[in-house]
């Protein structure tokens, strides 16, 4: 736990409000989120194993997808295990250091998903708009650079927010009206000034979160223009089909993120807000493997071969 001299706080633990106060609902919530966690981790792990074991999938698009699946595993593993522990034990406590750890890794993997979706949009744009230069543009070194850059930027971004929270004092109410330690609810509990935190949240986080989203929108604008220039209907369908899975994931990710962070709070109890948070933090990572495997013939084939190999 954090020492008073280091973080200037008299609070050593927080209470996570969770999803429900009713004891009779706790077993149902525990079973539901345990099942969702297992489906998410197993599904994304299968995606990673299928890509690494099939040479036909050693391409930039699937390299980025493998990293997205790894990020999604980290994303849900940051939140759900602690939620399951609290639900199963009946305790709502999370220690100060545990809250900061959860805050750091949630910020890291949420922002990493954002960056990787933008990188995948770039890959889709190059494949459709400049197919003859695709191999040269999206070479192995550039793919490694894009993924490594995404990791480095978001490691430092999450670290900045965590260090800024450590300088705050918490001496009043310690109930976080959420099922995990998110940044904004935590700042609302601070007794000291959060002016610097708010500035960083607006300028730095705004740039790093909105920037990739604008990049994705711009990429798809030019992708649409490139598809419209294709003469044959079959060619248009084939070009568009290359991006349908990514477009589905982007739509799900950003629609739920906007519901969580940009829509005004629904009520003091925050019931609708928690539904959006569940969609954003749990449901979206769980659905990603299904979206990519069900809509992609190559991925279905690789998963089939992987499962047959494990069976026999």
C-alpha positions as CSV (number, residue, x, y, z in Angstrom):
1,X,0.0,0.0,0.0
2,X,1.1,3.5,-0.7
3,X,2.9,5.3,2.1
4,X,1.6,8.7,3.3
5,X,4.9,10.5,2.6
6,X,5.0,9.3,-0.9
7,X,1.5,9.9,-2.2
8,X,0.2,12.4,0.4
9,X,-3.0,10.5,1.0
10,X,-4.8,9.3,4.1
11,X,-6.8,6.7,2.1
12,X,-5.2,3.4,1.6
13,X,-8.0,1.6,-0.1
14,X,-11.1,2.3,-2.2
15,X,-14.5,0.7,-2.5
16,X,-15.6,-0.3,-6.0
17,X,-19.4,0.1,-6.3
18,X,-19.6,-2.8,-8.7
19,X,-22.6,-3.6,-10.9
20,X,-25.2,-4.5,-8.3
21,X,-25.8,-4.1,-4.6
22,X,-28.2,-7.0,-4.4
23,X,-26.6,-10.2,-2.9
24,X,-28.9,-12.5,-4.8
25,X,-27.5,-11.2,-8.1
26,X,-23.9,-11.8,-7.2
27,X,-23.7,-15.6,-8.2
28,X,-25.3,-14.7,-11.6
29,X,-22.9,-11.9,-12.2
30,X,-19.9,-14.0,-11.2
31,X,-20.9,-16.9,-13.5
32,X,-21.7,-14.5,-16.4
33,X,-18.4,-12.6,-16.2
34,X,-16.4,-15.7,-15.6
35,X,-17.8,-17.2,-18.8
36,X,-17.2,-14.0,-20.8
37,X,-13.6,-13.8,-19.5
38,X,-12.9,-17.4,-20.5
39,X,-14.5,-16.9,-24.0
40,X,-12.5,-13.7,-24.5
41,X,-9.1,-15.1,-23.4
42,X,-9.5,-18.5,-25.2
43,X,-10.9,-16.8,-28.4
44,X,-8.1,-14.3,-28.7
45,X,-5.5,-16.9,-27.8
46,X,-6.8,-19.1,-30.6
47,X,-6.5,-16.2,-33.0
48,X,-2.8,-15.7,-31.9
49,X,-2.0,-19.4,-32.2
50,X,-3.7,-19.7,-35.6
51,X,-1.8,-16.8,-37.0
52,X,1.6,-17.9,-35.7
53,X,1.1,-21.5,-36.8
54,X,-0.1,-20.8,-40.4
55,X,2.5,-19.4,-42.8
56,X,-0.3,-18.1,-45.1
57,X,-1.3,-15.7,-42.3
58,X,2.2,-14.2,-41.9
59,X,1.2,-11.0,-43.5
60,X,0.9,-7.4,-42.0
61,X,-2.8,-7.6,-41.5
62,X,-2.7,-10.7,-39.4
63,X,0.4,-9.5,-37.6
64,X,-1.5,-6.5,-36.4
65,X,-4.5,-8.7,-35.6
66,X,-2.4,-10.9,-33.4
67,X,-1.2,-7.8,-31.5
68,X,-4.8,-6.6,-31.2
69,X,-5.8,-10.0,-29.7
70,X,-2.9,-9.9,-27.2
71,X,-3.9,-6.4,-26.2
72,X,-7.5,-7.5,-25.7
73,X,-6.4,-10.3,-23.4
74,X,-4.5,-7.8,-21.4
75,X,-7.5,-5.4,-21.5
76,X,-10.0,-7.8,-19.9
77,X,-7.3,-9.4,-17.6
78,X,-6.8,-5.9,-16.0
79,X,-10.5,-5.6,-15.0
80,X,-12.4,-8.9,-14.8
81,X,-10.2,-11.0,-12.4
82,X,-10.4,-8.3,-9.6
83,X,-14.2,-7.9,-10.4
84,X,-14.6,-11.7,-10.0
85,X,-12.6,-11.7,-6.8
86,X,-14.8,-9.0,-5.3
87,X,-18.0,-10.5,-6.5
88,X,-17.1,-14.0,-5.2
89,X,-15.8,-12.8,-1.8
90,X,-18.5,-10.2,-1.2
91,X,-15.8,-7.6,-0.7
92,X,-15.7,-4.4,-2.7
93,X,-12.2,-3.3,-1.5
94,X,-9.2,-2.5,-3.7
95,X,-6.0,-1.2,-2.2
96,X,-4.4,2.1,-3.2
97,X,-1.5,0.4,-5.1
98,X,-3.9,-2.1,-6.7
99,X,-6.1,0.7,-7.9
100,X,-3.1,2.5,-9.5
101,X,-1.9,-0.7,-11.1
102,X,-5.4,-1.3,-12.6
103,X,-5.5,2.3,-13.7
104,X,-2.1,2.0,-15.5
105,X,-2.8,-1.2,-17.4
106,X,-6.3,-0.2,-18.3
107,X,-5.0,3.0,-19.8
108,X,-2.2,1.1,-21.6
109,X,-4.3,-1.6,-23.2
110,X,-7.3,0.7,-24.0
111,X,-5.1,3.2,-25.8
112,X,-3.1,0.4,-27.5
113,X,-6.3,-1.0,-29.0
114,X,-7.0,2.5,-30.3
115,X,-3.6,2.8,-32.0
116,X,-3.6,-0.8,-33.4
117,X,-7.0,-0.1,-35.0
118,X,-5.5,3.0,-36.7
119,X,-2.5,1.0,-37.9
120,X,-4.9,-1.7,-39.3
121,X,-6.8,1.1,-41.1
122,X,-3.5,2.2,-42.7
123,X,-2.8,-1.3,-43.8
124,X,-6.3,-1.6,-45.4
125,X,-5.8,1.7,-47.1
126,X,-2.5,0.8,-48.6
127,X,-3.8,-2.6,-49.7
128,X,-6.8,-1.1,-51.6
129,X,-5.5,2.2,-52.8
130,X,-1.9,1.3,-53.6
131,X,-1.9,-2.5,-54.2
132,X,1.2,-2.5,-56.4
133,X,3.3,-0.8,-53.7
134,X,1.8,-2.7,-50.8
135,X,4.7,-5.2,-50.3
136,X,7.2,-2.4,-50.3
137,X,5.2,0.0,-48.2
138,X,4.1,-2.5,-45.5
139,X,7.4,-4.3,-45.2
140,X,8.4,-6.3,-42.1
141,X,10.5,-3.5,-40.7
142,X,7.8,-0.9,-41.0
143,X,5.2,-3.2,-39.4
144,X,7.5,-3.8,-36.4
145,X,8.1,0.0,-36.2
146,X,4.4,0.7,-36.2
147,X,3.6,-1.8,-33.5
148,X,6.6,-0.9,-31.3
149,X,5.8,2.8,-31.6
150,X,2.3,2.1,-30.5
151,X,3.5,0.2,-27.4
152,X,6.1,2.8,-26.5
153,X,3.8,5.8,-26.8
154,X,1.0,4.2,-24.8
155,X,3.4,2.9,-22.1
156,X,4.5,6.4,-21.4
157,X,1.0,7.9,-21.8
158,X,-0.4,5.5,-19.2
159,X,2.6,6.2,-17.0
160,X,2.1,9.9,-17.1
161,X,-1.5,9.7,-15.9
162,X,-0.6,7.2,-13.1
163,X,2.2,9.4,-11.8
164,X,0.0,12.4,-11.8
165,X,-2.6,10.6,-9.8
166,X,0.0,9.6,-7.3
167,X,0.6,13.3,-6.4
168,X,-3.0,13.7,-5.4
169,X,-4.4,13.6,-1.9
170,X,-7.4,11.4,-1.1
171,X,-9.0,12.2,2.2
172,X,-12.7,12.2,1.7
173,X,-15.2,9.6,0.4
174,X,-13.5,6.5,-1.1
175,X,-16.3,4.9,-3.0
176,X,-15.6,4.6,-6.8
177,X,-19.0,4.4,-8.6
178,X,-17.6,1.9,-11.1
179,X,-16.5,-1.8,-11.3
180,X,-12.9,-0.8,-11.9
181,X,-10.5,2.1,-11.2
182,X,-11.1,4.4,-14.1
183,X,-9.3,7.8,-14.3
184,X,-12.2,10.2,-14.2
185,X,-14.1,8.7,-11.2
186,X,-10.8,8.5,-9.3
187,X,-10.0,12.2,-10.0
188,X,-13.5,13.1,-8.7
189,X,-12.5,11.7,-5.3
190,X,-9.3,13.7,-4.9
191,X,-9.1,16.3,-2.1
192,X,-6.3,18.3,-3.8
193,X,-6.4,20.2,-7.1
194,X,-6.7,18.1,-10.2
195,X,-6.0,21.1,-12.5
196,X,-2.8,19.5,-14.0
197,X,-4.5,16.1,-14.4
198,X,-7.4,17.7,-16.2
199,X,-5.1,19.6,-18.5
200,X,-3.1,16.5,-19.4
201,X,-6.4,14.5,-19.9
202,X,-7.7,17.2,-22.3
203,X,-4.6,17.9,-24.3
204,X,-2.5,14.7,-24.3
205,X,-5.3,12.1,-24.0
206,X,-7.5,14.1,-26.4
207,X,-4.7,14.0,-29.0
208,X,-3.8,10.4,-28.5
209,X,-7.4,9.2,-28.5
210,X,-9.1,11.5,-31.0
211,X,-6.1,11.5,-33.4
212,X,-6.2,7.8,-34.3
213,X,-10.0,8.0,-34.7
214,X,-9.7,10.9,-37.1
215,X,-7.0,8.9,-38.9
216,X,-9.3,5.9,-39.3
217,X,-12.1,8.1,-40.6
218,X,-9.7,9.7,-43.1
219,X,-8.4,6.3,-44.2
220,X,-11.9,5.0,-44.8
221,X,-12.8,8.1,-46.8
222,X,-9.9,7.4,-49.2
223,X,-10.7,3.7,-49.2
224,X,-14.2,4.5,-50.3
225,X,-12.9,6.7,-53.1
226,X,-10.6,4.0,-54.2
227,X,-13.4,1.4,-54.2
228,X,-15.7,3.7,-56.2
229,X,-13.0,4.0,-58.9
230,X,-13.0,0.2,-59.5
231,X,-15.1,-0.5,-62.6
232,X,-16.4,-4.0,-61.9
233,X,-19.0,-4.8,-59.3
234,X,-17.2,-7.9,-58.3
235,X,-13.9,-6.0,-57.9
236,X,-15.7,-3.5,-55.6
237,X,-17.1,-6.3,-53.5
238,X,-13.8,-8.1,-53.2
239,X,-12.0,-4.8,-52.2
240,X,-14.7,-3.9,-49.6
241,X,-14.7,-7.4,-48.2
242,X,-11.1,-7.0,-47.2
243,X,-12.0,-4.3,-44.7
244,X,-15.4,-5.4,-43.4
245,X,-14.1,-7.2,-40.3
246,X,-11.9,-4.2,-39.3
247,X,-14.8,-1.8,-40.0
248,X,-17.1,-3.9,-37.8
249,X,-14.5,-3.9,-34.9
250,X,-13.9,-0.2,-35.3
251,X,-17.7,0.6,-35.2
252,X,-18.2,-1.5,-32.1
253,X,-15.1,-0.1,-30.3
254,X,-15.7,3.5,-30.9
255,X,-19.5,3.5,-30.5
256,X,-19.1,2.0,-27.0
257,X,-16.2,4.3,-26.2
258,X,-18.2,7.3,-27.1
259,X,-21.1,6.0,-25.0
260,X,-18.7,5.7,-22.0
261,X,-16.6,8.9,-22.2
262,X,-18.5,11.5,-24.4
263,X,-22.2,11.0,-23.5
264,X,-23.3,12.9,-20.3
265,X,-23.9,10.8,-17.2
266,X,-27.3,9.2,-17.2
267,X,-28.1,9.4,-13.5
268,X,-26.3,9.4,-10.1
269,X,-26.6,5.6,-10.1
270,X,-25.0,5.5,-13.5
271,X,-26.9,2.3,-14.7
272,X,-26.7,3.2,-18.4
273,X,-23.1,4.3,-18.0
274,X,-22.1,0.9,-16.6
275,X,-23.8,-0.9,-19.4
276,X,-21.7,1.2,-21.9
277,X,-18.6,0.4,-19.8
278,X,-19.3,-3.3,-19.9
279,X,-19.8,-3.2,-23.7
280,X,-16.5,-1.3,-24.1
281,X,-14.3,-3.2,-21.6
282,X,-15.7,-6.7,-21.8
283,X,-18.1,-7.3,-24.7
284,X,-16.0,-5.7,-27.5
285,X,-12.8,-7.7,-26.8
286,X,-15.0,-10.9,-26.5
287,X,-16.6,-10.3,-29.9
288,X,-13.4,-9.4,-31.8
289,X,-12.3,-13.1,-32.4
290,X,-15.8,-14.0,-33.7
291,X,-15.9,-11.0,-36.0
292,X,-12.5,-11.8,-37.6
293,X,-13.0,-15.6,-37.7
294,X,-16.6,-15.7,-39.0
295,X,-16.1,-13.1,-41.7
296,X,-12.7,-14.2,-42.9
297,X,-12.2,-17.4,-44.9
298,X,-8.4,-17.6,-44.3
299,X,-8.8,-17.2,-40.6
300,X,-11.6,-19.9,-40.5
301,X,-9.3,-22.3,-42.4
302,X,-6.3,-21.6,-40.1
303,X,-8.5,-22.1,-36.9
304,X,-9.9,-25.3,-38.4
305,X,-6.4,-26.7,-39.0
306,X,-5.2,-25.6,-35.6
307,X,-8.2,-27.3,-33.8
308,X,-7.8,-30.5,-35.9
309,X,-4.1,-30.6,-35.0
310,X,-4.9,-30.2,-31.3
311,X,-7.6,-32.9,-31.5
312,X,-5.5,-35.5,-33.2
